[in-house]
Amino acid sequence: MHTKKNYEPFEIEKKWRLYWKEKEIFKYEPISDKPLYSVDTPPPTVSGTLHMGHIFSYTHTDFQVRFFRMNGYNIYYPMGYDDNGLPSEILTEKHLKIRAENLTRTEFVEKCTKTCAEFEGIYEDLWKTMALSVDWNETYTTNDEKTRRISQRSFLELLKSGRVYFGEEPVMWCRKCGTSISQAEIEEKNFDSRFNDLIFKVDGMEDLVISTTRPELLPSCVAVFVHPEDQRYLKFIGKNAEVPVFGHKVEILSDSAVDREKGTGAVMCCTFGDRQDIEWWKGKNLPLRISIDEKGRMNKLAGKFKELDILEARKGILEEIEKDGLLKGFLNITHTVNTHERCSTPVEFLSKKQWFLKVMDIKEDLIKRADEINWYPKFMKNRYIDWVKNLSWDWCLSRQRFFGVPIPVWHCRDCGAYILPEDSDLPVDPTNSAPPQGKCPQCSGARIEPEKDVLDTWATSSMTPQINSRWKEKDERKKLLPMDLRPQAHDIIRTWTFYTIVKSHLHEDSIPWKNVVISGFVTIPSKDSQNANVKGGKKTFKAEKLSKSKHGDIASPEKLLQKYGADVIRFWAAGASPGTDLQLKNAEEIEYGKKITTKIWNAFKFVSLHIGSFDGKMPDSLETMDKFILFKLSKTIEKATESFKGYDFRAARNFIVDYFWKDFCDNYLEIVKDRLYNPNVRGEEKSMSAKWTMKETAKAILSSFAPFLPYITEEIYSMLFKDEDSPESIHNMNWGELKEFIFDEEELIAGELFFKLLSRVREYRGLKGLSQKEEIQRAKIFAAEKEMACFKRVEDDFKATCRLKVIEYRETEPRGQSSIEIG
């Protein structure tokens, strides 16, 4: 019996978390006759505390998982933590107030491991509070032993197949983080800068003016380029130009890649300022002049500007140019700069020895793989395809960091061979272990050097399907592949989606998953004046992605959970379909979820008053309005089911809420009150019909809400519906299950007309300022003959619901509009 006056979420939530754990309600069964549904859960980066954006997207996955579980699937729903790489290093340094360079690599890795474990525990507590129905026995980290072994196994297989190679190439470099980065880690940002018009002296000719924002690259200038059809500069081609300040001469060459409309139409090629410089350097066999080191300081090639950082050198070189009279003019601009997404530092290009994975030759294959996957929403597929089409580089796999999966290679300094471990020895760290046999297998040389770099964290994260399936381990679970669902945010399509498809294509010759569901962001109105729109004298602010560091408490899930409880927050998170952002402007959006849980609690309290002693036996016949409310529910469940199958949980939620609030609470519970309270007048059979229907409908409504509101639905289920023959948990019930009925046309006509006329009576009372309980003496109903005959089946219920004493009928044309006239 449901007797509690108010719903108290915090006490109830704790109780059910313990119950679900004890009963292993969400346990994956490796051996099962049920159809399998597997999820490639995003392992959150261990880089700090979680915010409402995480709650938003991870809860979306749980809605779907709970739906499929309640539809008879054996669910594989793991949790991982991405705890190797730069973000976890930065977290450790901040958390412990240390610097990596002040410790040995082993000491720092140990501190990173402990810090990550601490934060992973915090994450897990939050996920459990949010009722993610994860099987917590299926948990991994990207730095645990099994994962490191699988990641290194992947690297070695690709190296042996010739797909991975080692060589000195220009790479994108972050001077702040001290590591190479991949194209996928680039984020474009706008910076204020200055376009400087510099004078290059040309032998025996007039001066050549070149515009640049980076005069600090002048010592790296190796050529000047003009367009071969630019009439202004044809006479300069083949001549030599003197580089300002530094005095060395470079040849003036032509290439159609030059943008004649940018700057003066003449450009300098430096090694390296951008990708075009690299293409010219390679294609024209130009010399290599590197003047910036790994820390973003000028080297000896910069002469007296040696040891200055980039910005200091830029200022000093410009002063020297102006002093020499070689600055013709300048223009202040704002332009787009490639930065490292982790720290927003502008990227440099350095020539470094690195490990690469060839991807440029399989771009077409990777695009075709997209057609084998279902994308939700569909347009996200185009983002992936556009990314692949615009790839310019092979994947740089190596990183010059500490906390990551070691690259499992030793180098022979005598013959240059790579020495590789046996699979049985994985995982290995070459920096603290000896190679097999202790010498080079090719030349028997003993001068062995360990590889010190670690793998790009995406090289491991891209293996999550293989990590879940325990790829080539003794307990491999091949049936998990391809997985059913990859949920993720749209900002990592270019990284996690792309790299995972690459690895599955190369290792499995298959797609990694059947369905990709892309979530949007939680946003908040920006207060930055640069993000403002002014219309009609009013200033409105564009939305920006939620950030805990920037937006404070409103981004904190803990504070909102303490105030509202998990079900309310989950209901809020269901307010956006895949690919759609959800604004968190204030508490109003969340308060709506609180109203829903309160409504559910109170409605089921009413239900419990009337079904507590009911034996549950189905009557021989049901009243028309009872069958009609069941028909409406069956159609609601059909629509919600289709929405869930199409991964549109928002639409599913809204269908269920609309039926529950309007049809069940506002209409049906009012309709049956007279039969429930007055069985002696209306008849015991009609009262039993109402009780059975109310119980059947309420149970189906409760189960349909369960994927969204797991706590309150479990509590009510345990009080009203659970017995020795029923499932241990509502989450093991069949979703939205109803007995099958045959609904005849006349019953449906009667029900639709009943609801229509009931709405008109309520409008009349509102307009007249009458209480809904005030009795109405007389009303006339205008309807076609068939409608009228059908409606008479429900006349008694209509009179009782509307507190109407007498109904008169007036026949209209067969296609005339039915209506009611009161008084």
Residue pairs with C-beta under 8 A, 6 or more apart in sequence:
1 608
1 612
1 719
1 720
2 604
2 605
2 607
2 608
2 716
2 719
2 720
3 605
3 608
4 605
6 601
7 597
7 598
7 601
7 712
7 715
9 564
9 565
9 566
9 567
9 568
9 597
9 711
9 712
10 565
12 711
12 712
12 715
13 129
13 131
13 565
13 566
13 711
16 710
16 711
16 714
16 715
17 128
17 129
17 131
19 25
19 714
19 729
20 26
20 133
20 729
20 731
21 136
23 728
23 729
25 133
25 728
25 729
25 731
25 732
26 69
26 75
26 77
26 133
26 134
26 135
26 731
27 135
27 137
28 74
28 75
28 76
28 77
28 135
28 137
28 138
29 74
30 477
32 74
34 72
34 73
34 74
35 72
35 73
35 74
36 73
36 74
36 76
36 479
36 480
36 484
37 65
37 68
37 69
37 73
37 74
37 75
37 76
37 484
37 485
38 75
38 76
38 77
38 468
38 480
38 483
38 484
38 485
39 61
39 65
39 75
39 76
39 77
39 78
39 483
39 484
39 485
39 487
40 464
40 465
40 468
40 483
40 485
40 486
40 487
40 500
40 512
40 513
41 61
41 77
41 78
41 79
41 80
41 134
41 464
41 487
42 57
42 58
42 80
42 487
42 488
42 489
42 496
43 79
43 80
43 81
43 82
43 140
43 141
43 142
43 461
43 464
44 50
44 54
44 58
44 81
44 82
44 123
45 82
45 83
45 85
45 87
45 88
46 81
46 82
46 83
46 87
46 88
46 91
46 116
46 119
46 120
46 123
47 87
47 88
47 90
47 91
48 91
48 119
48 548
49 119
49 122
49 548
50 122
50 123
50 126
50 557
51 522
51 546
51 547
51 548
51 555
51 556
51 557
52 522
52 546
52 554
52 555
52 556
52 557
52 560
52 584
53 521
53 522
53 545
53 546
53 555
54 557
55 126
55 130
55 557
55 569
55 573
56 519
56 521
56 522
56 573
56 576
56 582
57 487
57 488
57 489
57 519
58 127
58 130
58 132
59 130
59 132
59 569
59 570
59 573
59 574
60 487
60 517
60 519
60 573
60 574
60 578
60 649
61 77
61 132
61 485
61 487
61 517
62 130
62 131
62 132
62 133
62 570
62 707
63 570
63 574
63 644
63 649
63 652
63 707
63 708
64 485
64 487
64 517
64 644
64 647
64 649
64 707
65 75
65 77
65 133
66 133
66 706
66 707
66 710
66 731
67 644
67 649
67 652
67 707
67 735
68 75
69 75
69 133
69 731
69 732
70 703
70 706
70 707
70 731
70 732
70 733
70 734
70 735
71 734
71 735
72 734
75 133
75 135
76 135
76 138
76 468
76 480
76 483
77 133
77 134
77 135
77 138
78 134
78 135
78 138
78 139
78 140
78 468
79 124
79 127
79 132
79 134
79 136
79 138
79 139
80 139
80 140
80 141
80 142
80 464
80 467
81 116
81 120
81 123
81 139
81 140
81 141
81 142
82 141
82 142
82 457
82 461
83 112
83 116
83 120
83 141
83 142
83 143
84 141
84 142
84 143
84 403
84 404
84 405
84 454
84 457
84 460
85 142
85 399
85 401
85 403
85 404
85 456
85 457
86 177
86 179
86 342
86 399
86 401
86 457
87 342
87 457
88 112
88 115
88 116
88 403
89 100
89 108
89 112
89 401
89 402
89 403
90 342
91 115
91 116
91 119
92 98
92 108
92 111
92 112
92 115
92 116
92 403
93 99
93 100
95 115
96 111
96 115
98 108
98 111
100 108
100 402
103 111
105 402
105 431
106 432
108 402
108 403
109 402
109 403
112 402
112 403
113 143
113 403
116 141
116 143
120 141
124 136
124 139
126 557
126 558
127 134
128 136
129 561
129 566
130 557
130 561
130 566
130 569
130 570
131 566
131 567
131 570
131 710
131 711
133 710
133 731
138 468
140 146
140 147
140 467
140 468
141 147
142 151
142 405
142 457
142 460
142 461
142 467
143 403
143 404
143 405
145 427
146 467
146 470
146 473
147 405
147 460
147 463
147 467
148 405
148 406
148 426
148 427
148 460
149 426
149 427
149 473
150 463
150 466
150 467
150 470
150 471
150 472
150 473
151 405
151 427
151 455
151 459
151 460
151 463
152 405
152 406
152 407
152 408
152 421
152 426
152 427
152 428
153 423
153 426
153 471
153 472
154 459
154 463
154 466
154 471
154 503
154 507
155 164
155 397
155 407
155 408
155 455
155 459
156 408
156 420
156 421
156 423
157 507
158 164
158 357
158 506
159 409
159 418
159 420
160 420
163 357
163 358
163 506
164 355
164 356
164 357
164 358
164 397
165 355
165 356
165 358
166 353
166 354
166 355
166 356
166 418
167 353
167 354
167 356
168 351
168 352
168 353
168 354
169 351
169 352
169 354
169 356
170 271
170 272
170 278
170 281
170 349
170 350
170 351
171 180
171 181
171 349
171 350
171 351
171 352
171 354
171 396
172 180
172 181
172 182
172 183
172 185
172 186
172 338
172 347
172 348
172 349
172 396
173 179
173 180
173 181
173 294
173 347
173 348
173 349
173 350
173 352
174 180
174 181
174 340
174 342
174 343
174 345
174 347
174 348
175 292
175 294
175 295
175 296
175 310
175 345
175 348
176 296
176 340
176 343
176 345
177 340
177 342
177 343
177 345
177 401
178 294
178 295
178 400
178 401
179 399
179 400
179 401
180 350
180 352
180 354
180 396
180 398
180 399
180 400
181 340
181 347
181 396
181 399
182 393
182 395
182 396
182 456
182 458
183 391
183 392
183 393
184 458
184 494
184 495
184 498
184 499
185 340
185 341
185 342
185 495
186 338
186 339
186 340
186 341
186 347
187 338
187 339
187 340
187 341
187 344
188 336
188 337
188 338
188 339
189 336
189 337
189 339
189 344
190 334
190 335
190 336
190 337
191 334
191 335
191 337
191 346
192 332
192 333
192 334
193 213
193 332
193 333
193 334
193 335
193 337
194 213
194 330
194 331
194 332
194 333
195 211
195 212
195 213
195 263
195 330
195 331
195 332
195 333
196 211
196 212
196 213
196 215
196 318
196 321
196 327
196 330
197 209
197 210
197 211
197 263
197 264
197 327
197 328
197 329
197 330
198 209
198 210
198 211
198 212
198 215
198 244
198 321
198 326
198 327
198 328
199 207
199 208
199 209
199 244
199 325
199 326
199 327
199 328
200 207
200 208
200 209
200 210
200 224
200 241
200 242
200 243
200 244
200 268
201 207
201 208
201 241
201 242
202 208
202 236
202 239
202 240
202 241
202 242
202 252
203 239
203 240
203 249
204 239
205 235
205 236
205 239
208 224
208 233
208 236
208 241
208 252
208 266
209 264
209 266
209 328
210 224
210 263
210 264
210 266
210 267
210 268
211 262
211 263
211 264
212 263
212 267
212 268
213 333
213 335
214 270
214 273
214 314
215 314
215 317
215 318
215 321
216 291
216 292
216 298
216 302
216 305
216 310
216 313
216 314
216 317
217 268
217 270
217 273
217 291
217 292
218 243
218 244
218 245
218 246
218 268
218 270
218 317
219 243
219 246
219 289
219 291
219 298
219 301
219 302
219 303
219 305
220 270
220 271
220 272
220 273
220 289
220 290
220 291
220 292
220 301
221 243
221 246
221 248
221 250
221 268
221 269
221 270
221 289
222 250
222 269
222 270
222 271
222 281
222 286
222 287
222 288
222 289
223 250
223 251
223 252
223 253
223 268
223 269
223 280
223 284
223 286
224 236
224 241
224 250
224 251
224 252
224 253
224 266
224 267
224 268
224 269
225 252
225 253
225 254
225 255
225 257
225 258
225 266
225 267
225 268
225 269
225 280
226 232
226 233
226 236
226 237
226 252
226 253
226 254
226 258
226 265
226 266
226 267
227 233
227 254
227 255
227 256
227 258
227 260
227 265
228 234
228 237
228 254
228 255
228 256
229 256
230 258
230 260
230 265
232 265
233 252
233 265
233 266
236 252
236 266
237 252
237 253
237 254
238 251
238 252
239 251
239 252
240 249
240 250
240 251
240 252
241 249
241 250
241 251
241 252
242 248
242 249
243 249
243 250
243 268
244 321
244 324
244 326
245 317
245 320
245 321
245 324
245 326
246 303
250 268
253 284
255 280
255 284
257 276
257 279
257 280
258 265
258 266
258 267
259 265
259 267
269 276
269 277
269 280
269 281
269 286
270 277
270 289
271 277
271 278
271 281
271 286
271 287
271 288
271 289
271 290
271 349
271 351
272 278
272 281
272 348
272 349
272 350
272 351
273 349
274 349
275 349
275 392
277 349
278 349
280 286
281 288
288 351
289 301
290 299
290 301
290 350
290 351
291 298
291 299
291 301
291 302
292 298
292 299
292 310
292 348
292 350
293 299
294 350
296 309
296 310
296 348
297 307
297 308
297 309
297 310
298 305
298 306
298 307
298 308
298 309
298 310
298 313
299 306
300 306
302 308
302 313
305 312
305 313
305 316
305 317
308 316
318 327
321 327
337 346
338 346
338 347
339 345
339 346
339 347
340 347
354 396
354 397
354 398
354 453
355 396
355 397
355 398
355 407
355 453
356 394
356 395
356 396
356 397
357 394
357 395
357 397
357 459
357 502
358 394
359 366
359 391
359 394
359 395
359 502
360 391
360 393
360 394
362 502
362 505
363 388
363 389
363 391
365 505
366 388
366 498
366 501
366 502
366 505
367 385
367 388
367 389
369 501
369 505
369 511
370 381
370 384
370 385
370 388
370 501
372 511
373 381
373 511
373 513
373 514
373 515
373 516
374 514
374 515
374 516
375 381
375 384
375 516
375 518
376 515
376 516
376 517
376 518
376 578
376 579
376 646
376 647
376 648
377 518
377 577
377 578
377 579
379 579
380 490
380 493
380 516
380 518
380 579
383 490
383 493
383 494
384 493
384 494
384 497
384 498
384 501
387 493
387 494
387 498
388 498
395 456
395 499
395 502
396 456
397 407
397 455
397 456
397 459
398 407
398 453
398 454
398 455
398 456
399 453
399 454
399 455
399 456
399 457
400 452
400 453
401 454
402 454
403 454
404 454
404 455
404 456
404 457
404 460
405 427
405 454
405 455
405 459
405 460
406 427
406 428
406 429
406 430
406 431
406 451
406 454
406 455
407 430
407 451
407 453
407 454
407 455
408 420
408 421
408 426
408 427
408 428
408 430
408 451
409 418
409 419
409 420
409 430
409 451
410 418
410 419
410 420
410 430
410 435
410 448
410 449
410 450
410 451
411 417
411 418
411 419
411 448
411 449
411 450
411 451
412 418
412 419
412 440
412 442
412 443
412 445
412 447
412 448
412 449
413 445
413 447
413 448
413 449
414 440
414 443
414 445
414 447
415 440
415 442
415 443
415 445
417 440
417 441
417 442
417 443
419 435
419 436
419 440
419 441
419 448
421 428
421 435
421 436
422 436
423 472
425 436
430 450
430 451
430 452
431 450
431 452
434 448
435 448
438 446
438 448
439 445
439 446
439 448
440 446
440 448
458 495
458 496
458 499
459 499
461 496
461 499
461 500
462 496
462 499
462 500
462 502
462 503
463 471
463 500
463 503
464 500
465 480
465 481
465 482
465 483
465 500
465 504
465 512
465 513
466 481
466 503
466 504
466 507
468 477
468 480
468 483
469 476
469 477
469 478
469 480
469 481
470 476
470 477
471 507
481 504
481 508
481 510
481 512
482 504
482 508
482 510
482 511
482 512
482 513
482 514
483 512
483 513
483 514
484 513
484 514
484 515
485 513
485 514
485 515
485 517
486 497
486 500
486 512
486 513
486 515
486 516
486 517
487 516
487 517
487 518
487 519
488 496
488 497
488 516
488 517
488 518
488 519
489 518
489 519
489 520
489 521
490 518
490 519
490 520
490 579
491 521
493 518
497 516
500 512
501 511
501 512
503 512
504 510
504 511
504 512
505 511
515 647
517 578
517 647
518 578
518 579
519 576
519 578
519 579
520 576
520 578
520 579
520 580
520 581
520 582
521 545
521 546
521 581
521 582
522 545
522 546
522 581
522 582
522 583
522 584
523 543
523 544
523 545
523 546
523 581
523 582
523 583
523 584
524 543
524 544
524 546
524 551
524 554
524 583
524 584
524 585
525 540
525 541
525 542
525 543
525 544
525 583
525 585
526 532
526 541
526 542
526 543
526 544
527 541
528 541
528 544
531 541
531 542
531 544
532 539
532 540
532 541
532 542
533 539
533 540
533 541
533 542
534 540
543 581
543 583
546 554
546 555
546 584
547 555
548 555
548 556
553 559
554 584
555 584
557 569
560 569
560 590
561 569
564 590
564 593
564 594
565 597
565 711
566 711
567 593
567 597
567 708
567 709
567 710
567 711
567 712
568 590
568 593
568 594
568 596
568 597
569 590
569 593
570 593
570 708
570 709
570 710
571 592
571 593
571 596
571 597
571 653
571 708
571 709
572 582
572 589
572 590
572 592
572 593
573 582
574 649
574 650
574 653
574 708
575 582
575 589
575 650
575 653
576 582
576 650
577 648
577 649
577 650
577 651
578 647
578 648
580 650
582 589
583 589
596 657
596 709
597 709
597 712
599 660
599 661
599 665
600 660
600 705
600 709
600 712
600 716
601 712
601 716
603 660
603 664
603 665
603 669
603 698
604 698
604 702
604 716
604 720
606 669
607 694
607 695
607 698
607 720
608 719
608 720
610 676
610 690
610 691
610 694
611 691
611 694
611 695
611 698
611 720
614 688
614 691
614 692
614 695
616 692
616 695
617 692
618 692
618 739
619 685
619 688
619 689
619 692
620 685
621 685
621 689
622 630
622 689
622 692
622 693
623 675
623 686
623 689
623 690
623 693
623 794
623 797
624 747
624 750
624 751
624 793
624 794
624 797
625 668
625 671
625 672
625 750
625 751
625 754
625 794
625 797
626 672
626 689
626 690
626 692
626 693
627 693
627 741
627 743
627 747
627 751
628 743
628 747
628 748
628 750
628 751
628 752
628 754
629 663
629 664
629 667
629 668
629 671
629 693
629 697
629 751
630 693
630 696
630 697
630 738
630 741
630 743
631 741
631 743
631 747
631 748
631 751
632 659
632 663
632 751
633 659
633 663
633 664
633 697
633 700
633 701
633 738
634 738
634 741
636 655
636 656
636 658
636 659
636 663
636 704
637 700
637 704
637 736
637 738
639 651
639 652
639 655
640 651
640 652
640 655
640 656
640 704
640 736
641 652
641 735
641 736
643 649
643 651
643 652
643 655
644 652
644 707
649 707
649 708
653 708
656 701
656 704
656 705
656 708
659 701
660 701
660 705
663 755
664 697
664 698
664 701
667 755
667 758
668 694
668 697
669 694
670 801
671 754
671 797
671 800
671 801
672 690
672 693
672 694
672 797
673 800
673 801
674 682
674 797
674 800
674 801
675 682
675 683
675 686
675 687
675 689
675 690
675 797
675 800
676 687
676 690
676 691
679 686
679 687
682 796
682 800
696 738
696 739
698 720
699 720
699 721
700 736
700 737
700 738
702 713
702 716
702 717
702 721
702 730
703 713
703 717
703 730
703 733
703 734
703 735
703 736
703 737
704 735
704 736
705 712
705 713
706 713
706 714
706 730
706 731
706 733
706 735
707 735
710 731
713 730
714 729
714 730
714 731
717 729
717 730
717 733
721 730
726 733
727 733
746 789
746 790
746 793
747 790
747 793
749 786
749 787
749 790
749 791
750 790
750 791
750 793
750 794
751 794
753 783
753 787
753 790
753 791
753 818
754 791
754 794
754 797
754 798
756 818
757 781
757 798
757 818
757 819
757 820
758 798
758 801
758 802
760 819
760 820
761 776
761 779
761 802
761 804
761 820
761 822
762 772
764 770
764 822
765 771
765 772
765 774
773 803
774 803
775 803
775 804
775 805
776 802
776 803
776 804
776 805
776 822
776 823
777 805
777 806
777 823
778 804
778 805
778 806
778 807
778 808
778 822
778 823
779 802
779 804
779 806
779 807
779 808
779 820
779 821
779 822
779 823
780 807
780 808
780 809
780 810
780 820
780 821
781 788
781 791
781 807
781 808
781 809
781 810
781 818
781 819
781 820
781 821
782 810
782 811
782 812
782 816
782 817
782 818
782 819
782 820
782 821
783 791
783 809
783 810
783 811
783 812
783 816
783 818
783 819
784 811
784 812
784 813
784 814
784 815
784 816
784 818
785 811
785 814
786 814
787 818
788 809
788 811
791 798
795 807
798 804
798 807
799 805
799 807
812 818
